[in-house]
C-alpha cells in the first residue's frame, strides 16, 4: 500500500460561514482523486495516462476555468461545456487521450493537453486565481507499469491518502477501474448538510470543505 501526500484544501473560514448561515455550494475542493494510471503498459504513456475524480456531494461541480497543473511546467486550463461537469455521485475520468481504440480501451470524460503524469513522482493540482483547491502529490515508488493506484481509505483532514494497486482488468489488459467504483465506494454527501457534518465531526473524516468561489 502506497502512502502519498494528498492535501484537501479545507478552509478555516468554514466556521464563520456556518455561524452566519452562509453555506457555499459544492466546489472542486469537495472532490476526491480516487485513482491514477501514471504508467500504462498496454499502450504508451502519452496515449494511456488518466486519473479519476469522484464527486461525493449531491450537487454538480463545474471544472471549467480551473487550471490543471503540477509543480513544474505542466499546465492546462479546463474548457467550458458539458465535458467539464461532474454530476453528483459520479466518477469522472480525465485523460491525455479520448480515443478508445488507442488509449487502452477506456472512456474519458475530459481530455486534457499540456499535462502528463510522471511514472514515479508528480503532482495533480487544481487551481484558479483564488489559489489551489485540490492537490495530490505522489512520490518515488508509486505503482507499477500497467496497474493503476486506487484510493482505499477515506482521507483525513490534511493527511495522506492510502492507495493500493487496482485488481480489475479493463480494455486491452491494463489493471484499473476508470470511471467506475473500485475499492472506494463512499456514500454521497449533500452539500447543504455542511452544518451537520461540521457539528458531527465528520467534516474531518470526509475531508469535505466549503469554499466560496469569487468571480
Secondary structure, 3 states (H helix, E strand, C coil): CEEEECCECCCCCHHHHHHHCCCCCCCHHHCEEEEEECCCCCCCHHHHCEEEEECCECCCEECCCCEEECCCCCEEECCCCHHHEECCCCEEEEECCCCCCCCCCCCCCEECCCCCCCCCCEEEEEEECCEEEEEEEECCCCCECCECEEECCCCCCCCEEEEEECCCECCCCCECCCCCCCCCCCCCECHHHHHHHHHHCHHHHHCCCCCCCCC
